Amino acid sequence: MILYLHGFRSSPQSFKARHMAERMQALGRLPEYYCPQLPASPAQAINLALRYAQQFPAEQLTVVGSSLGGFYATWLAEHLGCRAVLLNPAVKPPRDLESYVGVTTQYHSDEPFEFKHAYIDELRALVVDKITRPERYFLIAATGDEVLDWREMTAHYPGAKQIVIEGSDHGISEFADYADEVLAFCGIVPLNPLNPPNSLQAGDEALS
């Protein structure tokens, strides 16, 4: 089972979320994929995700999180013991989202979106200072992320499976090239190792 958690101001209509759904549908396994619209409140978002995740044994569940969703996915992995895939995850959102307090709109609609100052404290309550059992984590980080620092991401998930993409962007525009490797980590498709010429495997000399 895959639970996909989108990022800040995003939605199930994001490119990565839609591509994951399309791949699962093509494999005849769409019922094993769920991507809810997350509330603005981090406390409400994690409670929604937790209620759904707790329906499944930890060994049958993978939480895939993009950006802020990656922050949530890390908390869920630590508390439930499930696997987690992090796509350009937010590592320190209480710091990074302070400047976003106020009213704005969703990326994929004109729906108003209010991020309240109280939500910063809700984020602080979800901070995971240090991960355990790194083998259950898979990080994909892009050096060209214009929003978050990929170095903070790789440092936060030591020992985890990591792919660092040279260039790219916060949304990981070429995510389709990595989707099957993500699905393999989730136990959905057999592993077909991908070695894109623009990527670095964690542990390569270029990452030292």
VENMO-V685962 format. One record per pair of residues at least 12 apart in sequence whose C-alpha atoms are under 8 Angstrom apart, sorted by the first residue. I is the first residue (numbers start at 1). J is the second residue. If there is no record, write none. Layout:
# VENMO-V685962
i-><I,I>
j-><J,J>
This chain:
# VENMO-V685962
i-><1,1,1,1,1,1,1,2,2,2,2,2,2,2,2,3,3,3,3,3,3,3,3,3,4,4,4,4,4,4,4,4,4,5,5,5,5,5,5,5,5,5,5,5,6,6,6,6,6,6,6,6,7,7,7,7,7,7,8,8,8,9,9,9,9,9,10,10,10,11,11,11,11,11,11,12,12,12,13,14,16,16,16,17,19,20,21,40,40,40,41,41,41,41,42,42,42,43,43,43,46,50,54,58,58,58,58,59,59,59,60,61,61,61,62,62,62,62,62,63,63,63,63,63,63,64,64,64,64,65,65,65,65,65,66,66,66,66,67,67,67,67,67,68,68,68,69,69,70,70,70,70,70,70,71,71,71,71,71,72,73,73,74,74,74,75,75,75,78,78,82,83,83,83,84,84,84,85,85,85,85,85,86,86,86,86,87,87,87,87,88,88,88,88,88,88,88,88,88,88,88,89,89,89,90,90,91,91,91,92,93,94,94,94,94,97,98,98,100,101,101,101,101,102,102,102,102,103,130,131,131,134,134,134,134,134,135,135,135,136,137,137,137,138,138,138,138,138,139,139,139,139,139,139,139,140,140,140,140,141,141,141,141,141,141,142,142,142,142,142,142,142,142,143,143,143,143,143,143,144,144,144,144,144,145,145,145,145,145,146,146,147,148,161,162,162,163,163,163,163,164,164,164,164,165,165,165,166,166,166,167,177,177,178,180,181,181>
j-><32,33,56,60,61,62,186,32,33,34,61,62,63,64,186,33,34,35,49,53,61,62,63,64,17,33,34,35,36,63,64,65,69,35,36,38,63,64,65,66,69,70,72,73,35,37,38,65,66,67,68,69,65,66,67,68,69,70,67,68,69,40,105,106,107,113,106,107,108,36,37,38,106,107,108,35,36,37,108,108,171,175,176,35,176,179,33,113,114,115,115,116,119,122,119,122,123,119,122,123,72,76,80,80,81,82,83,81,82,83,82,82,83,186,82,83,84,85,186,76,77,82,83,84,85,84,85,86,87,84,85,86,87,89,86,87,88,89,86,87,88,89,90,89,90,93,89,90,85,86,87,88,89,90,89,90,91,93,127,126,85,86,86,128,131,126,127,128,131,132,136,136,137,186,136,137,138,137,138,139,140,182,137,138,139,140,139,140,141,172,139,140,141,142,145,148,150,153,170,171,172,141,148,153,148,153,152,153,156,127,123,120,121,123,124,120,117,120,115,114,115,116,117,114,115,116,117,115,156,156,157,157,158,159,160,161,159,160,161,160,157,160,161,160,161,162,182,185,153,154,157,160,161,162,163,162,163,164,165,153,154,162,163,164,165,164,165,166,167,168,169,170,172,164,165,166,167,168,169,166,167,168,169,170,167,168,169,170,171,169,170,170,170,202,201,202,199,200,201,202,199,200,201,202,198,199,200,198,199,200,198,194,196,194,192,193,194>
